[in-house]
Amino acid sequence: MVFCKTICILYKTKSLLSRRARAESDITEHVSDFRDKRKDGFIMTEKQQKAIELHGKGYNCFQSVACVFAPELDVDEVTAFRMGEGFGLGMGDMSQTCGAITGAVACMGLLNSAGDLDAPNTTKRATMGLASTLTARFLAEHGSCICQVLKGRTGCPVVPCDTCIADCVGYVEEELKNRV
């Protein structure tokens, strides 16, 4: 019985790794696209480029996403930077949610919340819906929302931080466009 379970686990692992290996060449191509400031045949937006530049300066993934939207969200960049400091590396140790995702979710909260302290449930459900949609989309596109999985620490192909950042910036930009 134990032997059968082990074989089943090995088969599933081999199958998953084989699918991941096929995706690896796509990811490698995706990474080179970012080096050319291109993504899936489209030129990256100014905000995506700026966020990647901030990341290159040492901002963590959350900060890179949140700081580029600070002016539109009526938050100063220093506050966005300070608020996001602990969210880098998947909340500090790569074992939790990707910082780019948490940065984008924070932006959705600032974008959607009524900020009504007397009636805190006014926009909560809608904002959680935005967060759920964003994370589901990211999961579908990248196979995980967990930093260490995205970075390859579990044997999966690596999804570069720049890819995560650019995609999350794109999600927030789309939501901003939907509100105009």
trRosetta pair geometry for C-beta under 8 A, 3 or more apart (Angstrom, degrees):
i j d omega theta_ij theta_ji phi_ij phi_ji
1 4 5.8 -52 -151 32 30 111
1 5 6.7 28 152 -15 63 104
2 5 5.7 -55 -151 37 34 111
2 6 6.3 36 151 -21 66 106
3 6 5.7 -56 -150 35 30 113
3 7 6.4 31 153 -19 65 104
4 7 5.7 -52 -147 35 32 111
4 8 6.3 34 153 -20 64 107
5 8 5.6 -54 -148 37 32 114
5 9 6.3 32 154 -18 66 106
6 9 5.8 -54 -147 37 30 110
6 10 6.2 29 154 -18 65 107
7 10 5.7 -56 -147 39 30 111
7 11 6.2 32 154 -22 65 106
8 11 5.7 -53 -146 34 28 112
8 12 6.4 26 156 -15 63 106
9 12 5.9 -55 -147 39 30 109
9 13 6.1 30 154 -19 65 109
10 13 5.6 -56 -145 39 30 112
10 14 6.1 32 155 -20 66 106
11 14 5.7 -54 -146 36 28 111
11 15 6.3 29 154 -19 63 107
12 15 5.7 -55 -147 37 30 113
12 16 6.3 30 155 -18 65 107
13 16 5.8 -55 -146 38 30 110
13 17 6.1 27 156 -16 65 109
14 17 5.8 -57 -143 40 28 109
14 18 6.2 32 155 -23 64 107
15 18 5.7 -54 -148 34 28 113
15 19 6.6 26 154 -15 62 103
16 19 5.9 -55 -152 37 32 108
16 20 6.2 31 150 -18 66 108
17 20 5.3 -53 -144 40 34 114
17 21 6.1 41 153 -26 66 102
17 155 6.7 -46 -106 145 105 119
18 21 5.6 -47 -145 30 31 114
18 22 6.8 33 153 -18 61 100
19 22 5.8 -52 -154 33 33 111
19 23 6.5 28 150 -15 64 108
20 23 5.6 -60 -151 40 34 110
20 24 6.5 55 146 -45 65 93
20 143 7.9 119 -105 -175 91 172
20 155 7.7 89 101 127 164 80
20 156 5.3 -120 -141 -138 142 68
20 157 5.4 -180 177 -12 93 94
21 24 5.3 -32 -154 2 36 122
21 157 7.6 152 -94 -55 30 111
22 25 7.2 -51 -176 22 37 101
22 26 7.8 29 136 -6 62 108
23 26 5.3 -57 -162 40 54 116
23 27 6.1 53 143 -23 80 103
23 143 7.8 95 130 -37 171 144
23 157 5.9 -147 96 19 96 148
24 27 5.6 -55 -148 36 34 111
24 28 6.3 37 153 -22 67 103
24 157 4.2 -169 -99 -98 79 135
25 28 5.6 -47 -146 33 35 114
25 29 6.5 36 153 -18 63 103
26 29 5.7 -56 -153 37 31 111
26 30 6.3 37 147 -25 65 106
27 30 5.2 -50 -147 34 36 118
27 31 6.5 41 152 -24 66 99
27 157 5.0 150 28 144 157 135
27 158 6.9 153 146 74 142 56
27 159 6.4 -101 -141 -94 126 62
28 31 5.8 -48 -152 29 32 112
28 32 6.8 28 152 -14 62 103
29 32 5.9 -56 -153 37 34 108
29 33 6.6 42 147 -26 64 102
30 33 5.6 -51 -156 27 33 117
30 34 7.0 33 149 -19 63 99
30 39 7.5 35 -158 -138 80 73
30 40 7.8 3 -121 -58 88 74
30 163 6.1 46 141 -107 119 134
31 34 5.9 -54 -159 30 36 110
31 35 6.9 39 146 -21 65 101
31 160 5.3 107 -112 -15 101 136
31 162 7.8 99 -136 63 71 117
31 163 7.0 -69 -90 -49 65 120
32 35 5.4 -46 -153 28 42 117
32 36 6.8 28 152 -6 67 104
33 36 6.0 -68 -157 46 35 101
33 38 4.6 -94 -172 90 84 84
33 39 5.5 117 131 -98 125 38
33 40 7.1 76 168 -30 165 36
34 37 7.3 36 -169 -86 39 24
34 38 7.4 -125 -78 59 24 47
34 39 6.5 37 -81 -79 72 88
34 44 7.7 58 -129 -51 67 140
34 52 7.3 -173 -175 -125 110 153
34 160 6.9 -137 41 77 158 143
34 162 5.0 123 172 120 153 130
34 163 6.3 -108 -54 -71 146 73
34 166 6.8 -154 -117 -14 114 153
37 43 6.8 13 132 -152 94 74
37 44 5.4 -112 -177 25 72 113
37 49 6.2 18 -139 -102 109 111
38 41 7.0 17 175 -104 111 10
38 42 7.0 151 -161 73 73 33
38 43 6.3 -50 -108 -102 71 45
38 44 6.9 -142 -101 -22 19 86
39 42 5.8 -32 72 64 75 84
39 44 5.5 78 -1 -75 112 89
39 48 7.6 -79 -6 157 143 157
39 166 6.1 -175 -72 139 153 145
44 48 4.1 -117 -179 90 108 130
44 49 5.2 133 106 -53 120 84
44 52 7.7 8 152 -2 163 136
44 166 6.0 -70 -131 -144 125 125
45 48 4.7 99 53 6 78 101
45 49 7.0 -144 94 -2 42 87
45 169 7.3 -151 62 127 117 116
45 170 7.2 145 11 -95 124 76
45 173 6.1 111 41 -107 171 169
46 49 5.7 -59 -150 40 31 110
46 50 6.0 32 153 -21 68 109
47 50 5.5 -52 -141 38 31 112
47 51 6.2 34 157 -22 65 104
47 68 4.8 121 -158 157 88 134
47 69 7.4 48 -152 -67 133 74
47 169 5.2 -174 125 178 103 124
47 173 6.0 166 57 -75 145 122
48 51 5.8 -52 -146 34 29 111
48 52 6.5 26 155 -15 62 106
48 165 7.6 132 -151 121 70 84
48 166 4.3 54 -158 -137 112 83
48 169 4.7 166 -92 87 67 139
48 170 6.4 21 -79 -56 122 83
48 173 7.9 -58 -45 -22 92 144
49 52 5.9 -58 -151 38 30 109
49 53 6.4 34 150 -21 65 105
50 53 5.5 -53 -150 35 33 115
50 54 6.5 36 151 -21 65 102
50 68 5.1 131 98 -116 117 119
51 54 5.6 -50 -150 33 33 113
51 55 6.5 36 150 -20 63 103
51 64 4.4 91 -172 161 81 92
51 65 5.8 39 -142 -87 135 44
51 67 7.7 147 -113 64 74 87
51 68 4.7 -69 -70 -25 89 145
51 165 5.0 -172 134 163 119 114
51 166 6.9 168 75 -83 123 52
51 169 4.9 -152 -3 -68 157 144
52 55 5.5 -48 -149 34 35 115
52 56 6.5 40 149 -20 63 103
52 64 7.2 67 -74 -173 24 133
52 162 5.0 48 -126 -138 110 98
52 165 6.0 147 -80 95 68 135
52 166 6.3 7 -57 -65 113 96
53 56 5.5 -55 -152 36 34 115
53 57 6.6 33 149 -20 65 104
54 57 5.5 -56 -153 34 35 112
54 59 4.2 -10 153 25 94 143
54 63 6.8 -137 146 120 126 90
54 64 4.5 164 88 -122 113 77
54 67 5.9 169 -146 71 164 133
54 68 6.9 -142 -6 -53 144 96
55 58 7.9 161 -177 23 29 9
55 59 5.5 -79 -87 68 39 88
55 60 7.7 17 -123 -177 78 11
55 61 6.7 30 -110 -94 118 53
55 64 4.3 5 -60 -92 88 149
55 161 6.2 180 -169 125 146 121
55 162 6.6 -174 79 -89 153 72
55 165 5.8 -103 -46 -62 146 168
59 63 4.0 -132 -173 101 101 119
59 64 4.6 139 106 -65 121 75
59 67 6.5 -88 -146 13 154 144
59 81 7.1 -91 -126 -126 106 94
60 63 5.0 90 51 15 70 106
60 64 6.9 -129 98 -12 33 92
60 84 6.5 -161 67 139 108 104
60 85 7.2 118 16 -138 130 36
60 87 6.6 162 108 83 137 71
60 88 2.7 -96 -137 -94 152 114
60 89 6.9 -81 -142 -15 125 66
60 99 5.3 -80 146 169 104 166
61 64 5.6 -52 -145 32 30 115
61 65 6.6 22 159 -12 63 105
61 87 7.6 -103 70 118 82 95
61 88 6.3 134 22 -122 75 68
61 98 6.4 -67 114 169 158 81
61 99 3.3 125 68 84 104 109
61 100 4.1 -74 170 -50 115 74
61 103 6.4 -147 128 -6 70 133
61 161 5.5 -126 -85 -159 112 107
61 164 6.2 -8 -148 101 136 122
61 165 5.6 -135 -144 -78 84 96
61 168 8.0 82 170 32 101 150
62 65 6.2 -66 -156 39 28 103
62 66 5.9 10 160 -7 69 117
62 84 3.7 -169 118 -161 113 116
62 87 3.7 55 -30 90 158 127
62 88 6.2 -115 19 -65 102 58
62 99 3.9 -93 -33 -177 82 95
62 100 7.0 -133 -72 -73 42 25
62 102 5.3 -31 -102 84 112 100
62 103 3.7 169 -147 -63 53 102
62 106 7.2 59 -162 12 102 138
63 66 6.0 -61 -131 47 28 102
63 67 5.4 24 173 -21 68 117
63 80 7.0 125 -139 132 65 85
63 81 5.2 49 -141 -127 114 61
63 84 4.2 173 -69 94 69 135
63 85 7.0 46 -63 -77 122 48
63 87 7.9 158 -32 61 72 104
63 88 7.2 -17 0 -67 104 104
63 99 7.8 -16 5 163 65 127
63 103 6.9 -109 -14 -104 18 134
64 67 6.6 -50 -129 34 15 106
64 68 7.1 13 165 -17 51 108
64 100 7.1 -33 69 -101 109 84
64 103 7.0 4 61 -158 63 178
64 165 5.1 -27 108 -137 134 132
65 68 6.7 -70 -163 29 25 104
65 69 7.3 -4 156 3 61 112
65 99 7.8 174 11 133 118 77
65 100 5.3 122 -41 -146 134 63
65 103 3.3 123 65 116 121 134
65 104 5.3 -72 171 -57 149 70
65 107 6.7 -108 142 -25 101 131
65 165 6.0 -149 -63 -145 89 76
65 168 5.1 -36 -112 109 140 123
65 169 5.7 -146 -127 -71 80 77
65 172 7.1 131 -177 -7 102 144
66 69 6.3 -79 -159 47 34 98
66 70 6.8 62 148 -62 70 83
66 75 7.9 -43 172 88 98 142
66 80 4.2 -171 134 -174 108 111
66 81 7.7 -176 90 -66 112 38
66 83 7.1 -113 146 76 163 111
66 84 5.2 178 30 -50 144 142
66 103 4.4 -120 -35 -157 89 97
66 106 5.7 -12 -98 84 121 127
66 107 6.0 -161 -111 -60 67 95
67 70 5.5 -13 -152 -25 41 118
67 77 5.0 57 -150 -149 91 92
67 80 4.9 162 -86 104 59 129
67 81 5.7 42 -85 -68 119 81
67 84 7.7 -105 -38 26 89 146
68 169 6.3 7 69 -126 146 119
69 72 5.2 -64 -166 50 72 109
69 73 5.2 54 138 -14 95 117
69 80 7.8 163 68 -126 73 156
69 107 5.0 49 76 -129 158 126
69 110 7.9 143 122 75 119 134
69 169 7.9 -174 -43 -134 107 78
69 172 5.9 -72 -74 145 150 146
69 176 7.9 -155 -133 -60 115 137
70 73 6.1 -76 -140 49 24 100
70 75 4.8 -98 -148 84 76 84
70 76 6.2 19 174 166 127 14
70 77 4.4 177 49 -82 170 61
70 79 7.5 138 -138 60 119 88
70 80 4.5 -117 -88 -12 111 146
71 74 7.9 31 179 -70 29 30
71 77 7.9 -9 -44 -54 74 92
72 111 7.9 6 125 -98 102 97
72 176 6.4 -7 165 -123 152 138
73 80 7.9 98 70 -83 129 127
73 107 6.2 -119 -71 -143 150 74
73 110 4.1 45 -169 126 124 133
73 111 6.0 -72 -110 -67 99 70
74 110 7.5 -168 50 175 81 112
75 79 5.3 -118 180 80 95 122
75 80 5.2 105 121 -55 124 98
75 110 6.3 -57 -26 -144 129 152
76 79 5.0 91 63 7 81 104
76 80 7.3 -153 96 -4 41 88
77 80 5.5 -55 -147 40 37 112
77 81 6.0 41 153 -24 69 107
78 81 5.5 -53 -147 36 30 115
78 82 6.2 27 156 -16 65 107
79 82 5.9 -55 -142 40 29 107
79 83 6.0 31 158 -22 64 110
80 83 5.8 -55 -142 37 27 112
80 84 6.3 11 162 -8 61 115
81 84 6.3 -75 -152 43 22 101
81 85 7.0 48 152 -58 61 88
82 85 5.9 -25 -156 -19 34 116
83 106 7.2 152 127 -166 129 153
84 87 5.0 -65 -161 34 68 118
84 88 7.4 84 150 -43 85 80
84 99 7.3 93 -175 -168 106 107
84 102 7.8 148 -133 107 92 106
84 103 6.0 31 -123 -99 136 97
84 106 7.3 -142 -83 31 100 166
85 88 7.0 -39 -175 -5 36 107
86 91 6.8 19 144 -148 81 62
86 92 6.4 -21 -172 -59 73 106
87 91 5.8 -27 -135 -90 50 60
87 99 4.7 127 133 -127 91 91
87 102 4.9 -140 -163 92 135 142
87 103 6.8 155 109 -57 147 79
88 92 7.2 74 75 -77 65 43
88 99 5.1 12 -111 -86 37 156
89 92 5.7 34 81 -147 106 7
89 93 6.5 75 129 -35 113 9
89 94 5.1 -60 176 -59 85 71
89 99 6.9 34 6 -35 23 125
89 147 6.2 111 179 167 42 161
90 93 6.8 -71 85 72 97 44
90 94 4.4 82 38 -136 128 27
90 95 6.0 160 121 39 129 28
90 96 4.5 156 165 60 87 61
90 97 6.2 162 -144 70 77 25
90 98 6.0 -32 -90 -88 82 34
90 99 6.6 -104 -62 -35 34 79
90 146 6.5 48 -134 -172 139 57
90 147 2.6 -122 -52 6 124 139
90 148 6.4 -76 16 -25 166 73
91 95 7.6 -68 64 62 99 70
91 96 3.9 -4 28 57 123 139
91 97 6.8 60 -22 47 111 70
91 99 7.6 170 -44 -79 50 81
91 102 7.5 102 -62 -36 90 162
91 147 7.9 -165 17 -7 68 138
92 96 7.8 37 35 24 74 119
93 96 7.5 74 57 1 78 91
94 147 4.3 -127 -149 105 62 118
94 148 4.1 95 145 -66 105 87
94 151 6.3 -60 -149 28 127 143
94 153 6.5 84 140 -2 141 154
95 146 7.2 -25 -178 -167 34 108
95 147 7.2 -29 -4 53 13 103
95 148 5.9 9 -91 -12 45 129
96 146 6.8 -114 173 -135 12 77
96 147 6.6 25 68 7 46 110
97 101 5.4 -100 169 77 105 126
97 102 5.4 117 107 -52 118 102
97 135 7.9 -51 -139 -122 127 121
97 145 5.4 -16 -132 142 82 103
97 146 6.7 -66 -94 -100 37 48
97 147 7.1 70 130 -30 15 88
98 101 4.5 86 72 5 94 106
98 102 7.1 -174 92 -5 49 84
98 138 7.6 -140 47 164 136 146
98 145 5.8 -117 8 -177 101 59
98 146 7.1 145 -38 -177 79 4
98 147 5.0 143 -92 -78 59 73
98 150 5.8 36 -85 6 123 156
98 164 5.4 -120 175 -165 143 146
99 102 5.6 -55 -142 41 38 107
99 103 6.0 42 156 -23 69 105
99 147 7.1 44 -13 -89 77 124
100 103 5.7 -53 -148 36 29 114
100 104 6.4 28 153 -18 63 106
100 161 7.1 160 -39 -163 123 71
100 164 4.0 158 29 138 152 99
100 165 4.7 -131 -110 -85 128 50
100 167 7.3 76 142 62 140 85
100 168 4.1 175 158 4 98 149
101 104 5.8 -57 -149 38 31 109
101 105 6.3 30 153 -18 66 106
101 134 7.1 149 -151 133 83 108
101 135 6.1 70 -165 -103 127 82
101 138 5.7 -129 -100 47 114 177
101 145 5.6 28 -44 -158 172 101
101 164 7.3 -66 -35 -175 79 109
101 168 6.0 -138 -83 -100 41 132
102 105 5.6 -50 -143 38 34 112
102 106 6.3 40 153 -22 64 102
103 106 5.7 -52 -150 34 31 113
103 107 6.6 33 150 -19 63 103
103 168 6.4 87 74 138 98 145
104 107 5.4 -50 -151 34 35 115
104 108 6.5 39 149 -22 65 101
104 134 5.8 -168 122 -178 123 146
104 168 3.8 -129 -49 -173 134 104
104 169 7.4 -124 -91 -63 106 32
104 171 5.5 46 -165 73 142 122
104 172 5.3 -141 -141 -48 87 107
105 108 5.5 -48 -150 32 36 114
105 109 6.6 40 149 -20 64 101
105 130 7.9 147 -134 110 65 91
105 131 4.6 53 -137 -124 105 100
105 134 6.3 -175 -81 77 76 145
105 135 7.3 16 -74 -51 120 101
106 109 5.6 -51 -153 33 34 114
106 110 6.5 30 151 -14 66 104
107 110 5.8 -56 -148 40 34 108
107 111 6.0 33 153 -20 67 111
107 172 4.7 -3 110 -121 147 137
108 111 5.5 -57 -143 40 29 113
108 112 5.8 2 167 1 67 118
108 127 6.3 141 134 -157 95 79
108 130 4.3 -175 -173 123 133 130
108 131 5.8 177 82 -69 147 70
108 134 6.4 -134 -46 -25 150 148
108 172 6.9 -126 -60 -109 74 86
108 175 6.5 -8 -109 115 87 177
109 112 6.4 -69 -131 48 21 92
109 113 5.3 22 177 -29 66 118
109 127 5.4 67 -110 -169 62 131
109 131 7.6 25 -55 -62 87 115
110 113 6.6 -38 -111 26 18 108
111 130 7.9 -141 75 162 115 169
111 172 7.5 173 -34 -154 149 91
111 175 6.3 89 125 124 162 126
111 176 7.0 -108 -131 -82 139 75
111 179 7.4 -150 178 -31 112 159
112 123 5.6 179 144 166 86 129
112 126 6.0 -148 176 112 131 104
112 127 4.4 168 94 -94 130 87
112 130 5.8 178 -30 -1 157 153
113 123 5.2 166 -130 83 40 134
113 124 7.9 37 -117 -79 86 52
113 127 5.7 22 -70 -77 75 149
114 119 7.5 -21 90 85 140 98
114 122 4.4 -35 27 95 148 134
114 123 4.5 152 -13 -13 92 124
116 119 4.5 -12 124 57 129 83
116 120 6.7 -157 89 -80 74 36
116 122 5.1 47 43 6 133 144
116 123 7.8 119 19 3 103 99
117 120 6.5 10 -143 -71 31 90
119 122 4.8 71 119 -47 105 107
120 124 6.6 48 144 -50 73 124
121 124 5.0 -61 -138 17 50 126
121 125 7.4 37 -175 -20 82 91
123 126 5.2 -62 -166 49 68 112
123 127 5.4 68 137 -27 90 107
124 127 5.8 -63 -146 39 27 109
124 128 6.2 24 159 -16 66 108
125 128 5.8 -56 -147 38 29 109
125 129 6.4 36 150 -24 62 105
126 129 5.4 -52 -152 32 33 118
126 130 6.8 37 149 -20 64 99
127 130 5.6 -47 -153 30 37 113
127 131 6.6 36 148 -17 65 103
128 131 5.4 -50 -148 38 38 114
128 132 6.2 40 152 -22 67 105
129 132 5.6 -52 -143 36 31 112
129 133 6.3 31 156 -19 64 106
130 133 5.9 -56 -147 37 29 110
130 134 6.3 29 155 -20 64 109
130 175 6.7 59 -149 -119 123 144
131 134 5.8 -57 -148 37 29 112
131 135 6.3 20 159 -12 65 109
132 135 6.1 -59 -144 41 27 104
132 136 6.1 27 158 -19 64 111
133 136 5.8 -57 -144 38 27 110
133 137 6.2 28 157 -20 63 108
134 137 5.9 -58 -150 35 27 111
134 138 6.4 25 154 -16 63 107
134 168 7.6 62 -176 -133 116 79
134 171 5.2 97 -130 168 99 149
135 138 5.6 -52 -145 38 34 112
135 139 6.1 38 154 -22 66 106
135 145 5.6 9 -158 -98 95 152
136 139 5.6 -53 -146 37 30 114
136 140 6.4 32 154 -20 63 106
137 140 5.8 -55 -149 35 30 111
137 141 6.3 20 156 -12 64 111
137 171 6.7 149 83 -107 142 125
138 141 5.9 -64 -147 42 29 106
138 142 5.9 -21 171 22 68 115
138 145 5.8 82 104 -98 120 93
138 164 7.8 51 -151 -141 119 81
138 167 6.7 124 -113 124 87 130
138 168 7.1 16 -92 -81 128 85
138 171 7.6 -48 -59 -51 96 151
139 142 6.8 -78 -127 56 19 79
139 143 7.1 5 -172 -171 55 3
139 144 6.7 19 -129 -116 73 8
139 145 5.4 -44 -77 -41 89 99
141 167 6.6 -179 104 -152 155 151
142 145 7.7 109 76 -76 117 48
142 150 6.3 10 159 -111 131 102
142 159 5.1 31 -151 -101 116 167
142 163 7.7 139 -101 124 123 119
142 164 7.2 36 -91 -95 164 84
142 167 7.7 -177 -43 51 123 170
143 149 7.4 -130 109 144 93 121
143 156 6.9 -164 108 -167 138 144
143 159 7.9 173 42 -40 98 136
144 149 3.8 -75 141 102 171 138
144 150 5.7 -147 83 -55 110 76
144 156 7.1 116 -6 80 139 170
145 150 7.9 -4 -158 -44 13 120
146 149 4.4 69 77 12 100 112
146 150 6.8 179 85 -10 48 89
147 150 5.7 -63 -147 40 29 109
147 151 6.0 15 161 -10 68 114
148 151 5.7 -59 -138 46 31 107
148 153 4.0 -59 -173 50 91 131
148 154 6.1 89 129 -29 96 97
149 152 7.9 58 178 -58 27 19
149 153 7.2 -76 -70 50 27 82
149 154 5.1 -20 -106 25 67 130
149 156 5.5 29 -172 34 75 142
150 156 7.8 -34 -88 91 18 126
150 158 7.3 58 152 -156 51 51
150 159 4.4 -66 -162 52 86 108
150 164 6.4 44 -179 -68 152 134
151 158 5.9 6 -163 -132 33 90
151 159 7.6 -74 -65 50 35 66
152 155 7.2 98 -171 -51 65 2
152 156 5.9 -133 -114 75 52 61
152 157 6.4 -45 -96 170 102 17
152 158 3.9 -42 -35 -73 124 82
159 163 5.4 -109 177 76 83 135
159 164 6.2 94 129 -52 110 96
160 163 4.7 102 64 0 81 100
160 164 7.3 -149 101 -1 47 85
161 164 5.5 -57 -151 39 38 112
161 165 5.9 38 153 -21 71 108
162 165 5.6 -53 -141 39 30 113
162 166 6.1 28 160 -18 65 108
163 166 6.1 -55 -143 38 26 107
163 167 6.3 23 159 -16 62 110
164 167 6.0 -61 -148 39 25 108
164 168 6.2 19 159 -14 64 111
165 168 6.0 -63 -147 40 26 106
165 169 6.2 27 156 -19 65 108
166 169 5.7 -53 -145 37 30 112
166 170 6.3 35 152 -23 62 106
167 170 5.5 -55 -153 34 32 117
167 171 6.7 36 150 -24 65 99
168 171 5.5 -43 -149 27 38 114
168 172 6.8 33 154 -13 64 101
169 172 6.0 -58 -153 39 33 107
169 173 6.2 36 149 -21 67 107
170 173 5.5 -53 -143 36 32 113
170 174 6.4 37 156 -22 65 102
171 174 5.8 -53 -154 31 30 113
171 175 6.7 27 151 -16 63 104
172 175 5.7 -53 -151 36 36 111
172 176 6.4 39 150 -20 66 104
173 176 5.6 -53 -149 36 33 114
173 177 6.4 34 152 -19 66 104
174 177 5.7 -54 -150 35 32 112
174 178 6.4 35 151 -23 65 104
175 178 5.5 -51 -149 32 35 115
175 179 6.8 30 154 -19 63 106
176 179 5.9 -63 -156 33 32 110
176 180 7.2 38 149 -32 64 100
177 180 5.9 -48 -155 15 39 114
